[in-house]
Amino acid sequence: MSVITINNNNFSQEVLNSDKTVLVDFFATWCGPCKMLTPIVHELADEHPEVKVCKIDVDQEQELARQFQVMSIPTLIVFKNGQPVNKSLGLKSKKDLEAMIK
């Protein structure tokens, strides 16, 4: 499954109303650790079709970043049934991310 780009217009539909677990990567294009995390996030999307994987550019979607108190990037939040259930800050390994979504 491909990674879905999220903005304010599709956030509710893709994240809050999803029937799947959703992993949201809050990132910025200029952020070094975010760039290092990108291939891991794409691998997760390909290897775990049971999880919807999404990315939110904090520079483009400042209101969503504020709403979920994203103070540093990368920040990853797991949503289940429209509710945030797990949050992680900084660069993580694929193993760590897989543990987060379980």
Secondary structure, DSSP 4 states (H G I P E B T S, - for coil): -PPEE--TTTHIIIIIT-SSEEEEEEE-TT-HHHHHHHHHHHHHHHH-TTEEEEEEETTT-HHHHHHTT--SSSEEEEEETTEEEEEEES---HHHHHHHH-
